[in-house]
Amino acid sequence: MKKILTSKIFRIIFSAVLIYFAFRKADLPKLFSNLRNVSWQLILSLIILNTFSMLIGGFRWAVLVLGKVTFRDVLIFTKASFTGAFYSLFFPSSVGGDLLKWTTLLRGYPQISKIKLAGTALIDRVIGFSAFAVMAFISLIIGRLLNYQFPQILFWLFLVINIFLVIFYILVFSLDFEKFIALSKGSRFSKFLNKFLEIADLLKSSNKKRIINCFLISIISQPFWTMITWFLFNGLGIDLKAIQVFIFMPIISLILVLPISWAGFGARENLFVYFFAPLGYSAEKLLFASTFSGIIGILMALIGGMLLI
């Protein structure tokens, strides 16, 4: 069962099923006609905004790895993030690109071990996910206070996720990993623990401040990332209120982190319709916006492919 659920074929089939249920009642010729009529100015604007978003992500990752960074460092790490987006086209989740994106840094930073670079890519993803989880939970609470309807299971799911994250960070900041490894020196686990510390070099006491800085960068950047979606909706003629986007998009984004579909297609369309259609917006327009959002994501990923070439 585990092999089936984690297989590429299952994800492709599941995405196809989700896409079918999302589009089964839509006027597909009209949808594709609307996509062809999107102005190049809107496409260019969204590419620029998403590029700036990638720069923020590159800056966060560079701070995590290096501490003090230069503009050149930010550009190099942003390029690596772009290539990660390209690799993610071939994985069932954006997390998949993290498995390979660090490899593009090897030439620029030969003094940093491969294990450490791979470890920082993972920790950077955990920090980004933490910010998503916090903002999604806050958005859910605010939405409920404003009388927006959410499935009760989402509240408990997000609460459990945030509790686990709090426990994780308490352990990270309370344990002295270097001291623990020193005490275990000579034991049969000593070699494994030293390797672990090399992977998670940031867990050393002297480096833990970087984790806080990167988490703050993620939290501060959340409104900008959400604003891109609001700009996309309004550019396509969907007059979605800013408060609605800021409430629902963090929740949708957190769900899309789960590896349940291919590049988000199918899952994103169903989530857009599920959350925004009850607010009075046309399902066809929402499918149009969701599909267009996915296309912009693919264009950004292809930029990563061009950078690789």
Number of C-alpha atoms within 10 A of each C-alpha: 6 6 8 10 13 13 12 16 13 17 21 18 13 19 22 17 14 20 18 14 15 23 18 10 10 16 10 14 9 12 17 13 10 14 16 10 8 13 11 10 10 14 17 12 15 21 17 13 17 18 16 15 18 23 20 19 23 22 23 27 27 24 22 26 24 13 15 10 14 11 10 9 19 21 16 19 28 25 22 26 25 28 27 25 30 26 22 23 19 14 19 26 21 22 19 17 23 24 15 15 23 23 15 17 17 13 9 11 13 9 8 14 13 16 16 20 22 20 23 21 21 18 20 23 16 15 23 21 18 21 24 22 22 20 21 27 24 16 21 22 16 15 18 14 10 10 9 16 13 14 7 8 9 15 15 12 12 20 16 12 14 18 11 12 18 13 10 11 13 11 11 17 15 9 14 13 20 16 12 12 19 12 11 15 14 10 11 9 11 16 13 12 19 18 13 17 18 18 20 19 22 21 22 18 16 9 15 15 16 20 23 13 14 23 21 16 19 21 17 12 16 18 13 15 20 18 17 16 19 21 20 20 23 14 18 18 11 17 12 16 11 15 12 16 20 22 23 21 22 25 24 17 18 19 20 19 17 14 19 22 26 24 25 24 24 25 26 25 24 20 22 19 20 14 18 17 15 12 13 8 15 14 21 19 19 22 23 24 24 25 20 20 19 18 15 18 20 17 16 21 21 18 19 21 16 11 13 13 6
